[in-house]
Amino acid sequence: MAEDPNDWKPATKLIRGGLMRTPYGETAEALFLTQSFVYDSAQGADDRFSGAAPGFVYSRYANPTTAMFEQRLALLEGAESCRAVASGMAAVHVALQGLVRAGDHIVAGRALFGSCRWILAELLPRFGVETTFVDAPKLDEWRAAMRPNTKAVLVETPANPLLEVTDVAEVAKIAHAAGAKVIVDNVFATPIFQKPLELGADIVVYSATKHIDGQGRVLGGAILGNAALMDEAYRDILRHTGPAISPFNAWVLLKGLETLDLRVRRQSDTAAVLADQIADHSKVSRCFYPGREDHPQAAVAKKQMSGFGNLIAFDLGSREAAWRFLDTLEIVDISNNLGDAKSMATHPSTTTHRAMPEDKRLEIGLTEGCVRMSIGLEDAADLSRDIARALDAA
């Protein structure tokens, strides 16, 4: 074709990327709800399984609907390869597992989603893999943590739940000098506002459950990177352990990508306004939003992000005040999800980061008074009124 999809702007990639029409010429992408595939002959089956001929053999390995989702997301991310999996945590787990063996070492930021920290602190040590946690914005801590057996680093930026921002380019330089691969969890920034591969990351992971779906329907995850690394590190793990995404879920996520750019830009615009309102309220001792000048890593956020997302975090001083705030909300839902069309708020200490010991929560600044909000697509004035009323009640 005369058009090179790599040259398209993001909005076009999100609509046209990876499109594979059947002979029926359908407008919406086809949904292939099938477990397996058939062959014209025994030789044909042998050729597909050996890789001598293209085609699908089993939906645990690959599926046409899933392939369209993978190709579209890869095109948007600027990655050579994408593999979809059943959830965001499956993506993080596989991304780490594929890079390490017994005796290897990982370095990660302290501020992580609770389940990510559990994998590093509880699961991988059972298999002989040790992790050192660092204060991610402090580059000296990354340098000091590197060892001869460091094989991977995990960066979550902005981090869950207090939106800590890490300089991906600088961490990548440190990691690569030590021979380690860089994994970036880019879910809060989305592929619209941050491009980790361009900043030096080797692997990007997403919980597609969040902004990519954006309407609270399905679970999904994705791992992206260059084709050689993806094949070497993840092909056999994905093929033999089975963290496969449902073709139906892949179809929903594929359709979610069509409106991703529109949704996250609108949500980010509203979040910026509401962050200023929250920060100015007398009941709020700290407010974290990467687009505000008072964010601790505001300069880094401006350097590597083209937009600042729809997440806001703030501290109301005590669990009681935080719960009064949540219980007073009438439009905003109490939910631990994020990236949805509906605005949501949660108390991380008793939900998303409940499994993290209190001393570890305090290390990242997560107090009992902290609330995390995900701004949706409701009218900004209605959200402002609801939030103001809840802050007064706090």
ZAKEZA-820077 format. One record per residue (C-alpha): residue number from 1; x, y, z; residue in one letter. Coordinates in nm, 2 decimals, always signed. Last residue first. Layout:
N
NUM;X;Y;Z;A
...
This chain:
394
394;-1.40;+1.58;+5.54;A
393;-1.75;+1.72;+5.49;A
392;-1.61;+2.03;+5.32;D
391;-1.40;+1.81;+5.09;L
390;-1.71;+1.61;+5.00;A
389;-1.91;+1.92;+4.91;R
388;-1.62;+2.05;+4.70;A
387;-1.58;+1.71;+4.52;I
386;-1.95;+1.70;+4.42;D
385;-1.95;+2.06;+4.30;R
384;-1.63;+2.02;+4.10;S
383;-1.76;+1.69;+3.95;L
382;-2.07;+1.87;+3.83;D
381;-1.88;+2.16;+3.69;A
380;-1.63;+1.93;+3.51;A
379;-1.91;+1.75;+3.32;D
378;-1.86;+1.37;+3.35;E
377;-1.59;+1.21;+3.14;L
376;-1.39;+1.05;+3.42;G
375;-1.14;+1.16;+3.68;I
374;-0.95;+0.89;+3.87;S
373;-0.91;+0.99;+4.23;M
372;-0.66;+0.86;+4.49;R
371;-0.72;+0.95;+4.86;V
370;-0.46;+0.97;+5.13;C
369;-0.54;+1.02;+5.50;G
368;-0.41;+0.68;+5.61;E
367;-0.07;+0.78;+5.49;T
366;+0.11;+0.68;+5.17;L
365;+0.44;+0.87;+5.17;G
364;+0.64;+0.60;+4.99;I
363;+0.82;+0.49;+5.31;E
362;+0.49;+0.52;+5.50;L
361;+0.34;+0.24;+5.29;R
360;+0.64;+0.03;+5.36;K
359;+0.60;+0.09;+5.74;D
358;+0.23;+0.00;+5.71;E
357;+0.30;-0.33;+5.54;P
356;+0.17;-0.35;+5.18;M
355;-0.13;-0.59;+5.14;A
354;-0.38;-0.30;+5.17;R
353;-0.22;-0.11;+4.88;H
352;-0.51;-0.12;+4.64;T
351;-0.78;-0.12;+4.91;T
350;-0.74;-0.01;+5.27;T
349;-0.43;+0.21;+5.24;S
348;-0.54;+0.31;+4.89;P
347;-0.86;+0.49;+4.99;H
346;-1.05;+0.51;+4.66;T
345;-1.21;+0.75;+4.42;A
344;-1.38;+0.70;+4.09;M
343;-1.50;+0.91;+3.80;S
342;-1.69;+0.72;+3.53;K
341;-1.54;+0.70;+3.18;A
340;-1.29;+0.47;+3.34;D
339;-0.91;+0.51;+3.38;G
338;-0.92;+0.38;+3.73;L
337;-1.05;+0.09;+3.94;N
336;-1.04;+0.09;+4.32;N
335;-1.40;+0.21;+4.34;S
334;-1.60;+0.46;+4.55;I
333;-1.80;+0.63;+4.27;D
332;-1.80;+1.00;+4.20;V
331;-2.15;+1.15;+4.16;I
330;-2.27;+1.14;+4.52;E
329;-1.95;+1.18;+4.72;L
328;-2.01;+1.21;+5.10;T
327;-1.89;+0.86;+5.19;D
326;-1.55;+0.92;+5.01;L
325;-1.48;+1.25;+5.19;F
324;-1.59;+1.10;+5.53;R
323;-1.36;+0.81;+5.46;W
322;-1.06;+1.04;+5.40;A
321;-1.14;+1.24;+5.71;A
320;-1.16;+0.93;+5.93;E
319;-0.84;+0.78;+5.77;R
318;-0.65;+1.10;+5.87;S
317;-0.48;+1.40;+5.73;G
316;-0.68;+1.47;+5.41;L
315;-0.40;+1.38;+5.18;D
314;-0.43;+1.41;+4.80;F
313;-0.39;+1.21;+4.48;A
312;-0.51;+1.30;+4.13;I
311;-0.52;+1.07;+3.83;L
310;-0.65;+1.18;+3.49;N
309;-0.33;+1.21;+3.29;G
308;-0.05;+1.46;+3.27;F
307;-0.01;+1.54;+2.90;G
306;+0.30;+1.54;+2.67;S
305;+0.51;+1.35;+2.93;M
304;+0.89;+1.32;+2.93;Q
303;+1.03;+1.66;+3.00;K
302;+0.72;+1.81;+3.17;K
301;+0.70;+1.52;+3.41;A
300;+1.07;+1.55;+3.49;V
299;+1.03;+1.92;+3.57;A
298;+0.72;+1.85;+3.79;A
297;+0.90;+1.59;+4.00;Q
296;+0.79;+1.71;+4.35;P
295;+0.46;+1.84;+4.21;H
294;+0.43;+2.20;+4.31;D
293;+0.42;+2.32;+3.95;E
292;+0.11;+2.12;+3.88;R
291;+0.10;+1.89;+3.58;G
290;+0.21;+1.58;+3.77;P
289;-0.08;+1.60;+4.02;Y
288;-0.02;+1.54;+4.39;F
287;-0.21;+1.73;+4.66;C
286;-0.09;+1.77;+5.01;R
285;-0.25;+1.90;+5.33;S
284;-0.60;+1.92;+5.20;V
283;-0.87;+2.04;+5.44;K
282;-0.82;+2.40;+5.35;S
281;-0.90;+2.35;+4.98;H
280;-0.65;+2.50;+4.73;D
279;-0.50;+2.17;+4.63;A
278;-0.85;+2.03;+4.55;I
277;-0.94;+2.31;+4.33;Q
276;-0.61;+2.30;+4.15;D
275;-0.64;+1.93;+4.10;A
274;-1.00;+1.98;+3.97;L
273;-0.88;+2.19;+3.68;V
272;-0.60;+1.96;+3.58;A
271;-0.83;+1.66;+3.61;A
270;-1.07;+1.81;+3.36;T
269;-0.81;+1.85;+3.09;D
268;-0.67;+1.51;+3.16;S
267;-1.01;+1.35;+3.13;Q
266;-1.08;+1.52;+2.79;R
265;-0.73;+1.41;+2.67;R
264;-0.78;+1.06;+2.80;V
263;-1.12;+1.01;+2.63;R
262;-1.04;+1.15;+2.28;L
261;-0.72;+0.96;+2.25;D
260;-0.87;+0.64;+2.37;L
259;-1.17;+0.65;+2.14;T
258;-1.07;+0.38;+1.88;E
257;-0.86;+0.20;+2.14;L
256;-1.18;+0.09;+2.32;G
255;-1.28;-0.10;+2.01;K
254;-0.97;-0.31;+2.02;L
253;-1.02;-0.35;+2.40;L
252;-1.36;-0.50;+2.34;V
251;-1.22;-0.73;+2.07;W
250;-0.94;-0.84;+2.30;A
249;-1.19;-0.92;+2.57;N
248;-1.39;-1.13;+2.33;F
247;-1.07;-1.31;+2.21;P
246;-1.01;-1.40;+2.57;S
245;-0.65;-1.31;+2.68;I
244;-0.40;-1.59;+2.72;A
243;-0.19;-1.63;+3.04;P
242;-0.13;-1.99;+2.92;G
241;+0.19;-2.12;+3.07;T
240;+0.33;-2.29;+2.75;H
239;+0.29;-2.04;+2.47;R
238;+0.32;-1.72;+2.68;L
237;+0.64;-1.85;+2.85;I
236;+0.78;-1.98;+2.51;D
235;+0.74;-1.65;+2.33;R
234;+0.83;-1.42;+2.62;Y
233;+1.21;-1.35;+2.65;A
232;+1.35;-1.45;+2.31;E
231;+1.05;-1.35;+2.10;D
230;+0.99;-1.02;+2.28;M
229;+1.36;-0.94;+2.27;L
228;+1.38;-1.00;+1.90;A
227;+1.06;-0.82;+1.82;A
226;+1.13;-0.50;+2.00;N
225;+0.90;-0.42;+2.29;G
224;+0.54;-0.44;+2.41;L
223;+0.36;-0.64;+2.68;I
222;-0.02;-0.60;+2.71;A
221;-0.30;-0.66;+2.96;G
220;-0.67;-0.73;+2.97;G
219;-0.98;-0.73;+3.19;L
218;-1.32;-0.64;+3.06;V
217;-1.61;-0.40;+3.09;R
216;-1.54;-0.09;+3.31;G
215;-1.57;+0.17;+3.03;Q
214;-1.21;+0.28;+2.97;G
213;-1.10;-0.03;+2.79;D
212;-0.77;+0.13;+2.70;I
211;-0.78;+0.35;+3.01;H
210;-0.78;+0.07;+3.27;K
209;-0.83;-0.29;+3.19;T
208;-0.55;-0.26;+2.93;A
207;-0.32;-0.30;+3.23;S
206;-0.02;-0.20;+3.04;Y
205;+0.35;-0.30;+3.01;V
204;+0.64;-0.15;+2.82;V
203;+0.97;-0.33;+2.76;I
202;+1.31;-0.21;+2.66;D
201;+1.29;+0.15;+2.79;A
200;+1.51;+0.42;+2.64;G
199;+1.29;+0.73;+2.63;L
198;+1.15;+0.64;+2.29;E
197;+1.04;+0.31;+2.43;L
196;+0.88;+0.48;+2.73;P
195;+0.64;+0.69;+2.51;K
194;+0.42;+0.90;+2.74;Q
193;+0.09;+1.10;+2.70;F
192;-0.11;+0.89;+2.45;I
191;+0.04;+0.55;+2.53;P
190;-0.12;+0.59;+2.88;T
189;+0.04;+0.80;+3.15;A
188;-0.12;+0.60;+3.44;F
187;-0.06;+0.26;+3.26;V
186;+0.30;+0.31;+3.16;N
185;+0.46;+0.03;+3.36;D
184;+0.81;+0.06;+3.24;V
183;+1.05;-0.24;+3.21;I
182;+1.42;-0.17;+3.16;V
181;+1.67;-0.44;+3.08;K
180;+1.99;-0.48;+3.27;A
179;+2.35;-0.48;+3.15;G
178;+2.49;-0.24;+3.41;A
177;+2.53;+0.04;+3.17;A
176;+2.18;-0.04;+3.04;H
175;+2.03;+0.01;+3.38;A
174;+2.20;+0.35;+3.44;I
173;+2.11;+0.48;+3.10;K
172;+1.75;+0.35;+3.13;A
171;+1.72;+0.52;+3.47;V
170;+1.82;+0.85;+3.30;E
169;+1.57;+0.82;+3.02;A
168;+1.29;+0.70;+3.25;V
167;+1.31;+1.00;+3.49;D
166;+1.07;+0.87;+3.75;T
165;+0.74;+1.05;+3.85;V
164;+0.56;+0.99;+4.18;E
163;+0.19;+0.98;+4.12;L
162;+0.08;+0.92;+4.48;L
161;-0.10;+0.58;+4.42;P
160;+0.05;+0.42;+4.20;N
159;+0.35;+0.56;+4.02;A
158;+0.36;+0.80;+3.73;P
157;+0.57;+0.62;+3.63;T
156;+0.61;+0.26;+3.74;E
155;+0.97;+0.16;+3.67;V
154;+1.09;-0.20;+3.70;L
153;+1.46;-0.29;+3.65;V
152;+1.59;-0.61;+3.51;A
151;+1.90;-0.83;+3.49;K
150;+2.10;-0.72;+3.79;T
149;+2.36;-0.99;+3.84;N
148;+2.67;-0.76;+3.83;P
147;+2.48;-0.54;+4.08;R
146;+2.29;-0.21;+4.05;M
145;+2.15;-0.06;+4.37;A
144;+2.40;+0.22;+4.40;A
143;+2.32;+0.36;+4.06;R
142;+1.94;+0.34;+4.12;W
141;+1.99;+0.51;+4.45;E
140;+2.19;+0.79;+4.29;D
139;+1.91;+0.85;+4.05;L
138;+1.67;+0.96;+4.32;K
137;+1.32;+0.98;+4.16;P
136;+1.27;+0.60;+4.23;A
135;+1.34;+0.58;+4.60;D
134;+1.48;+0.23;+4.57;V
133;+1.37;-0.13;+4.62;F
132;+1.62;-0.41;+4.58;T
131;+1.48;-0.73;+4.45;T
130;+1.61;-1.09;+4.48;E
129;+1.53;-1.38;+4.25;V
128;+1.58;-1.73;+4.39;G
127;+1.25;-1.89;+4.29;F
126;+1.07;-1.82;+4.62;R
125;+1.23;-1.47;+4.61;P
124;+1.01;-1.41;+4.30;L
123;+0.68;-1.45;+4.48;L
122;+0.71;-1.24;+4.80;E
121;+0.89;-0.91;+4.75;A
120;+0.88;-0.88;+4.37;L
119;+0.54;-1.03;+4.30;I
118;+0.40;-0.86;+4.61;W
117;+0.53;-0.52;+4.50;R
116;+0.35;-0.56;+4.17;C
115;+0.03;-0.66;+4.36;S
114;+0.04;-0.35;+4.57;G
113;+0.09;-0.10;+4.29;F
112;+0.44;+0.04;+4.32;L
111;+0.62;+0.32;+4.50;A
110;+0.94;+0.16;+4.61;R
109;+1.10;+0.18;+4.27;G
108;+1.24;-0.14;+4.13;A
107;+1.58;-0.31;+4.10;V
106;+1.59;-0.68;+4.00;I
105;+1.86;-0.95;+4.08;H
104;+1.93;-1.29;+3.93;D
103;+2.03;-1.60;+4.12;G
102;+1.74;-1.81;+3.98;A
101;+1.64;-1.67;+3.64;R
100;+1.53;-1.33;+3.51;V
99;+1.40;-1.16;+3.20;L
98;+1.09;-1.37;+3.11;G
97;+0.97;-1.36;+3.47;Q
96;+0.96;-0.98;+3.48;L
95;+0.75;-0.92;+3.17;A
94;+0.54;-1.23;+3.25;V
93;+0.44;-1.10;+3.60;H
92;+0.38;-0.74;+3.48;V
91;+0.16;-0.85;+3.19;A
90;-0.03;-1.11;+3.40;A
89;-0.09;-0.82;+3.65;M
88;-0.24;-0.61;+3.37;G
87;-0.48;-0.89;+3.28;S
86;-0.54;-1.18;+3.04;A
85;-0.25;-1.12;+2.80;V
84;-0.18;-0.93;+2.48;A
83;+0.16;-0.96;+2.31;R
82;+0.30;-0.66;+2.13;C
81;+0.59;-0.64;+1.88;S
80;+0.78;-0.38;+1.69;E
79;+0.68;-0.10;+1.92;A
78;+0.59;+0.26;+1.83;G
77;+0.32;+0.26;+2.11;E
76;+0.04;+0.34;+1.86;L
75;+0.15;+0.08;+1.61;L
74;+0.20;-0.17;+1.89;A
73;-0.15;-0.11;+2.02;L
72;-0.30;-0.16;+1.67;R
71;-0.09;-0.48;+1.61;Q
70;-0.18;-0.63;+1.94;E
69;-0.55;-0.56;+1.91;F
68;-0.56;-0.70;+1.55;M
67;-0.37;-1.01;+1.67;A
66;-0.62;-1.07;+1.95;T
65;-0.90;-1.08;+1.69;T
64;-0.70;-1.31;+1.46;P
63;-0.60;-1.54;+1.75;N
62;-0.26;-1.64;+1.89;A
61;-0.10;-1.89;+2.12;Y
60;-0.39;-1.98;+2.35;R
59;-0.61;-1.93;+2.05;S
58;-0.46;-2.24;+1.88;Y
57;-0.31;-2.29;+1.53;V
56;-0.31;-1.96;+1.35;F
55;-0.15;-1.90;+1.01;G
54;+0.17;-1.85;+0.83;P
53;+0.36;-2.14;+0.67;A
52;+0.70;-2.28;+0.76;A
51;+0.64;-2.20;+1.13;G
50;+0.68;-2.56;+1.23;S
49;+0.32;-2.57;+1.37;F
48;+0.19;-2.41;+1.05;R
47;+0.38;-2.64;+0.82;D
46;+0.28;-2.95;+1.01;D
45;-0.08;-2.86;+0.99;A
44;-0.06;-2.80;+0.62;G
43;+0.12;-3.13;+0.57;Q
42;-0.17;-3.30;+0.75;A
41;-0.40;-3.13;+0.51;S
40;-0.63;-2.83;+0.45;D
39;-0.60;-2.72;+0.81;Y
38;-0.84;-2.64;+1.10;V
37;-0.82;-2.39;+1.38;F
36;-0.86;-2.39;+1.75;S
35;-1.04;-2.22;+2.04;Q
34;-1.27;-2.01;+1.85;T
33;-1.46;-1.69;+1.92;L
32;-1.32;-1.48;+1.63;F
31;-1.47;-1.14;+1.66;L
30;-1.45;-0.95;+1.33;A
29;-1.35;-0.58;+1.33;E
28;-1.64;-0.34;+1.27;A
27;-1.71;-0.25;+0.91;T
26;-1.74;-0.60;+0.77;E
25;-1.61;-0.68;+0.42;G
24;-1.73;-1.04;+0.40;Y
23;-1.39;-1.16;+0.27;P
22;-1.25;-1.10;+0.62;T
21;-1.11;-0.76;+0.72;R
20;-0.78;-0.72;+0.90;M
19;-0.73;-0.38;+1.06;L
18;-0.41;-0.36;+1.26;G
17;-0.41;+0.01;+1.28;G
16;-0.71;+0.19;+1.13;R
15;-0.89;+0.37;+1.41;I
14;-0.62;+0.41;+1.68;L
13;-0.35;+0.46;+1.41;K
12;-0.56;+0.74;+1.27;T
11;-0.58;+0.92;+1.60;A
10;-0.21;+0.86;+1.67;P
9;-0.09;+1.03;+1.34;K
8;+0.00;+0.80;+1.06;W
7;+0.35;+0.75;+0.94;D
6;+0.39;+0.40;+1.09;N
5;+0.08;+0.30;+0.89;P
4;+0.27;+0.35;+0.57;D
3;+0.03;+0.45;+0.30;E
2;+0.11;+0.36;-0.06;A
1;+0.00;+0.00;+0.00;M
